Amino acid sequence: MKIVNVVCSAGRTGFYFDDQRAIKRGAGHDGTFYVGEPVTEGFRAVRQAGESISVMLILEDGQIAYGDCAAVQYSGAGGRDPLFLAQDFIPIIEQYIKPQLVGREADDFRGLCKMMEAIQVDGKRLHTAIRYGVSQALLDAVAKATGRLMCEVVADEYNCTVSETPVPIFTQSGDDRYDNADKMIIKGAQVLPHALINHVETKLGKNGELLADYIAWLRDRILKFRATEDYAPAIHIDTYGTIGAVYGNNNYKAMADYIEKLGEIAKPFKLRIEGPMDCDSTREAQIEALAGLTAELDSRGCDVELVADEWCNTLEDIKLFADNKAGHMIQIKTPDLGGINNTIEAVLYCKEKGIGAYQGGTCNETDRSAHVCVHCAMATQPTQMLAKPGMGVDEGYMLVYNEMSRIMALRKAKKA
């Protein structure tokens, strides 16, 4: 079945674009706003509304397949592509992608993605957000044209099996780490709460005491309010390099002593620590430091798991971290990888290497990108996937949970 037209519409995301460089330079808060001048090219303010582009592929039988182009919250930072504004990039899609898709058969997801990923504009690859959204639409188009669910297309083309049970959902709290943790416990989130520990003095503590206190509070909160005694979520804390800032990025013994202590506090729940150090210098320095700390914890028999995040943005990065055992789990930030096909390959590669796969993303996505990511997760079966978009807990968890439930119900009905 052929694609006969490509239509784009501008949209909003579930969060904001934040100028990370301006924030690191001291931009303050005034309610939800940041005050101060932006410093990253393209930003009109330090915080501004997140934007997306819906890419709709019209099939010859009238069906409409679609995906949403979206970029991460800290767009334009850390070597990422520039700020993603709809008015700038809709013309790119219409000029360079539409002519390549119109008239093509929607019968080969991997082949269509390979063609799309190879398109260049002025010698550069398409913006990661464009490749992310267009690949979603291509997956939906192939599914609709062949009478399958998107997860079934992924399973068929990548030789994997659609899960018959839900993938554990990881919810993120933002700075509202107390009230939002309560929401997570009520919902029964399997992994929680992220917690945004991105500042030593106010969140980690100069000796790590604030995070230790928070984990103790969270442990007790779960035990007090869990609906059933078998509810045992993993506690996953993103520390944004603050542990390394206190103890030294390469002081594996001191960091391991502290992390081991946190693991004991978290019991009876499993603890994951994301981003224990942030080596600003190079990707290779980050891999070396994280691999060293991982080995130190393993040598002690410590069951706390480290999660790679910083400097791990592309499929190539993910493979390098996995090959070097830099962390027990790797976050696969879906928009940063470009085409959703790269996310699929990244999850499968981590599993092949015996490394935990966290199919993540950003709060700054859309309902559509979240739904498509659920299909990829149900087919590839990562260790966990992110509830998204937004920071409100309830909405993102609902979107991801309900799509998983629909997939399982539809597949069960097919077999009946």
N, C-alpha and C positions, 0 to 999 in steps of 0.2 A: 504494500500500500504506500503510495507516494505522499510526500509532503508537498502541499500546493501553495502554502503561504506562511510567512513568519510575521507575527504582529507583536509589538512591544508596548508596554504601559509602565509608567513610573509609579513607584510604590514607596511605602514606609516600612521600616523594619521594627523589630520588637524592642529596640533600645536606642542607643545614640552612637555617634562618632565622637570620640574624645581625643584631643590633641595630647598624646602621651608626653611629648617633649615639653610642652608648656606646663603640664602637671608636674613633671619631674623638676621643673625650674621654680615651682612654688605657687602655681595658680591655686587660689583659695576657693572655698565653697561659699555659695550664698543660696541656701535651699538646694534645689536640684541643679542650679546653674554653677558653672565655674566662673570666677572673676579673673580678669586679666586679659592680655592680648594673646592670640594664637601665634605660634611660631612655625608650625608645619605648613608647607605650601598647600593652598587650596582651602584651608579652614577659614571660615568667616568668624568663628567664635571657638573658644576652647572646647565647649560642648555644643553640638548641633544635632538636629534630627538625623537619624540614620535613614539612608535611602536605598531602595532596591529597584530592580527592573524585572518585571514579569515578561518572560519570553514564551509566546504562545505559538505552537506549531499546528497549523490547520491541515488535517489529513483529507485525502480525497473523498472519503465517505462522510465528511463533516465533523468527525470527532476532533476535539481540541486537546492537545497535550501541552503541558506547561511546566516551567521551572522558574525559580526566582534567583536572579543574580544578587549576591550580597557579599559584603566584606566585613572583616572583623571590627570590633569596637575601636581598637587602636589602629585604624587605617592609616597608611602612609608612614608607619613607624617601623623600626627594626628591620629595615631592608625590604619591607613589603611594598606592593604596588601603590600608586598614589591614591589619594582620597577618591572614593567611588561615588560620583554624583550622576544621577540619571540623565540630566540634560547633556552631559558631556559624552556619555557612552551609548545612549540609544542610537545616535547617528552611526557609531562604529558598528554596531550589530547590523543595522540596516544596510550599510555599505559593503561590509566585508563578509558577514556570515550569511545573511539572507540569500545572496546569489548562490552560495555553495550548497544550501540546503534545499531550496525549492527544486522540485523535480526528482529528488533522491528517494529511494525506497527506504522505508522505516523498518528494516529487517535485521540490522546488525548493529547493536549498541556499541560494541567495542570498536568496530570499524568506523562508525560515524564519529565517535569521540576522537579517535586517532586523527581523522581528517580535520576535525574542528581544532584540536590542540596544535596542529601544524600551521594554522593560519597565522601570518605575521602582518603587522602594520608598521611601516617605516623600520623594518628590520627587527621588530620586537614582537614577542608573543603577546597574545591578547591578555588583557587584565585578568588576574585570577578570578575576580568576581564574575566576569563574563563567562569564562570557561566553566565555572561552578554552575551557573544558572542554565546555560545552554545544554550542558551535559544532563542536567535533571530533566529538561524538556525532551531530550533525545531518548532517555530511558523510558519516560512516560509514553512517548510516541511508539517505540518498539513494543511496549507492553500492550497498548491499545490496538495497534495494527495486527498483533498476533494473538489477541485474546488471552493474555496472561497478566498476572499481577507483576508489578515492577520487581518485587523480590524474586519472583520465579524467573524472570529474565536474567537477573544477576546470577542466580544459582545455576541456570542452564549454561550461561556463557563462561562462568568462572569455575565450573565443576565443584560447587559447594552445595550445601543442603539447607533449605529454609528451616529455621528453628520452629519447634512445636511448642516452645515455652517462651515467655518474655525475656528479652535481654535486660539485665539489671540497669535501672535508670539512675543516673547521677544528677542530683539537683544542686544548684548553686545559690548562695544566699546574698552575695554582695556584702556591703557593710552591715546590713541588717541581720547579723549572724545569730541573734538570739530569737527574735520573733519569727524569722524565716525558718529557723531550725524546728520550731514548734510546728509550723505548717508541714514540714517534711515528715515529721514523726506521725502526724495525723494522717497524711497521705500514704504512709508506709513506704517511703522512698528507700530503695535498696542500698544506695550510696549517698552520703551527705557529709558536710554541708558546703564544701569549698572554703568558705569563711573569709577569703580575701585578706590574708595576713601579709600585707605589703608594706608595713612600716615597723621598724624595730621598736622605737620608743613607745608607741601607742598600741601596738597589736601583738608583737612577739614578746616584748620585754627585753630590757638590756641584758638579762641573764636567761631569757627564754621563759620567764615565770608567767607572763600574761597568757601565752598560748597554752602552757601547762594547765593553768587555771580554767581556761575555756574548755579544753578537752575533758577535764574532770566534770565541769558543769554539764557538758553535752552528754557524757556517759550517764550521769545521774538522771538527766532529763529523759533520755530514752528509757532507762530502766523504770522510771516513775510512771511514764505516760504511754508506753507501748501497749497496743491493743491486745496482743497475745505474747506469751513468753517466748515463742519461737521467732519473733521479729528481732533480727540481729543484723542491722545494717553495717556496712563498712564505713568507717569514718575516714574521709578523704579531705585533707587540708592542703590548700595551695599556699606556700610560704614565700613565693616571689623572691627567692634568693636571700631572705633575711637570716636564715640559720648560718649560711656561709658568711654573711656580713658580720655576725657576732663572733663566730668561732674560727673563721678563716676558711676560704674556699677549698684549700687543700689539706686542712687539718682534719683528716678523716677520723682520727680517734676521738677528738673532742666533739665533733658533730655526731658521731655514732653513739657516744655516751649519752648525749642529750636526746637523740631520736629514740634510743633504746628506753630511756626513761619515759618518754611520751607514749611509747607502745605499751608499757606496763600500766600507765594511767588509764589508757583507753580500754583495757580489758574489762569485760569479756568480749569487746568488739575489736575487729581487725582495724588496723590503722594504715593509711597510705599518706605519704608526704610528697607532695608535688613541688618541684622546683626548689630543692633545699639550698642550692647555690646558683648564682648567676655570674658566670665568667664573661665579663663584658668584652674580652679581647677577641676570641675567635670561637668558632664552632668546635674546633679540635680541642681547645682548652676546656670547653664545657664537657665534651665527651670524656676526656681524661679524668676530670674531677668527679663526674657523676659515676663513671665506671669504678673509680677508686673507692668511693663511699659505698657503692653497691657491694663490692667485694669485701669491704670491711664488715658490713652488717651481716653478710652471708657467712663469713668466717666465724662470727659469734653465734650463729644460729638464731639471729633476731628475725622475727616474722613480720616486722614493719616493711612495707613495700615502698620503694621510691618510684616516682613518676616523672619522666622526662617531659619538659615543655620548652623552655627557652632554647633558642638556636636549633629547634627541631621543627621546621616549618614545611619542608617539601618532602616528596616521596624519597628523594635521594638522601635527605637528612635522616629520615626515619630508618632507612635501611642501614645507614652508618651507625646510628645509636643502637639499633638492634644487634648488628654484627659485633659491636664492642661491648655488649651487655651493660650499656650505660643506662641503668635503671631497670626496675623489675617490670615496669609498664611504660608505655609511650602514649602521650596524647597525640591523636591525629586530628589536627585542627582543620576541619573539612573545607572552609573557604580558602585557606592558605594553600591548599594543594591544587587548586584549580579544578579541573574536571572531577566529578564525583567518581569516575573510573579510577582515579589515583587513590582516593580514599579506600575503595574496594581492595585495590592491590596492596595498600599499606597494611590494612587489617590482616589480610591473608599472609603477608610476609612476616609480620610480627608473630602470628600464630605458628608459622612454620619454624621460626627461630626459638620458640618457647618463651616469648616475651609477651606480657599482657598487653592487649590492645584496647585503648580507651578511645572510642570514636567520639571525639569532642566537637568543637566548633566554637560558636560565639553567641552571646546573648543578643547580638545585633543581626540576627537572621530573621526569617519569616516563617509563617505557618507552613508554607509550601516546602521550603527547603528542609524544615524539620520532618515533614511527612516523608519526603524522598529519602532522607537519611535513615529513617526507621526501616524502610524497605531494604536498604543496603545492609543495615545492622542485622536484620532478621535473616538475611541470606548468608552473611559472613560470620555472624555470631562472635562479635568482640566481647571482651570481658565486661564492659559497661559502655553505655552511651549517654550523652548529655541530654538533659531535658532543656529544650530551647523552643522559642527565643524568650527574651526578657529576663528580668530579675525578680519577678513576683512569685516564683515557685509554682503556684497553683496553675497558671495558664500553660507554662511550658511543660509541666508534668502531665497535664491533661492531654495536650496535643500528642505527645509521644506515646503515652500509655494507651490512649484510645486507638491510635493507628495500629499499634501492635495487636490490640485486641481484635480489631477488624480483620487484620491479616489472618490471625489464627482461626477466627470464626468462618471466614470465607473459604479457607483451605480445608477446614473440617467439613463444611457443607459440600465441597467438591467431591470429597471422598465418600460421602454418605450414599 
